[in-house]
Amino acid sequence: MLVVVGACAGLSACATTGEFEALKSRVDTLESNVSAAQSDAAAARATANDAVNIANQAMDKANEANARSIDTETKIDRMFKRAMHK
């Protein structure tokens, strides 16, 4: 068992500076990619929030137009009934 531990320790100590730098470069690239992904996600979230706000405004306008339409229909119906009773 001691031989296996010694061999592992010996092998891990054999990493060259070049290998270390290559690994560090890969880690830096991954960190950069994660940062870019987080930035993209934040931008997508902001765009989605804007879209929700616009949809809510459109829904408010549609509800307002529907209420006006119902009001107008009611007025026309009353005028029609008055005209029929004369």
C-alpha positions in Angstrom: 0.0 0.0 0.0 2.8 2.4 0.8 4.4 1.7 -2.5 1.1 2.8 -4.3 0.9 6.0 -2.3 4.6 6.7 -3.0 4.1 6.0 -6.7 1.1 8.3 -6.9 2.9 11.1 -5.1 5.9 10.7 -7.4 3.8 10.8 -10.5 1.9 13.9 -9.5 5.2 15.7 -8.8 6.3 15.0 -12.4 3.9 17.6 -13.9 5.8 20.1 -15.9 5.4 23.8 -15.9 4.1 23.6 -19.4 1.4 21.1 -18.4 0.5 23.3 -15.5 0.2 26.4 -17.7 -1.9 24.5 -20.3 -4.2 23.4 -17.5 -4.4 26.9 -16.1 -5.2 28.2 -19.6 -8.0 25.7 -19.9 -9.4 26.8 -16.6 -9.2 30.4 -17.5 -11.0 29.7 -20.8 -13.7 27.9 -18.9 -14.1 30.7 -16.4 -14.4 33.1 -19.4 -17.0 31.0 -21.0 -19.0 30.8 -17.8 -18.8 34.6 -17.4 -20.0 35.0 -21.0 -22.9 32.6 -20.4 -23.9 34.5 -17.3 -23.9 37.7 -19.2 -25.9 36.2 -22.0 -28.4 34.8 -19.5 -28.8 38.2 -17.8 -29.4 39.9 -21.2 -31.9 37.2 -22.1 -33.7 37.7 -18.8 -33.9 41.5 -19.4 -35.3 41.0 -22.9 -37.8 38.5 -21.6 -38.9 41.0 -18.9 -39.3 43.7 -21.5 -41.4 41.3 -23.6 -43.6 40.5 -20.6 -44.1 44.3 -20.0 -45.0 44.9 -23.6 -47.5 42.0 -23.6 -49.1 43.3 -20.4 -49.5 46.7 -21.9 -51.0 45.2 -25.0 -53.4 43.1 -22.9 -54.4 46.3 -21.0 -55.2 48.0 -24.3 -57.1 45.0 -25.6 -59.2 44.9 -22.4 -59.8 48.6 -22.7 -60.9 48.3 -26.3 -63.2 45.4 -25.4 -64.8 47.4 -22.6 -65.4 50.3 -25.1 -66.9 47.9 -27.6 -69.3 46.5 -25.0 -70.3 50.0 -24.0 -70.9 51.0 -27.6 -72.9 47.9 -28.3 -75.0 48.6 -25.2 -75.7 52.1 -26.4 -76.6 51.0 -29.9 -78.9 48.3 -28.5 -80.7 50.9 -26.3 -81.1 53.3 -29.2 -82.5 50.5 -31.4 -85.0 49.5 -28.7 -86.1 53.2 -28.3 -86.5 53.5 -32.0 -88.6 50.3 -32.1 -91.0 51.6 -29.4 -91.8 54.9 -31.1 
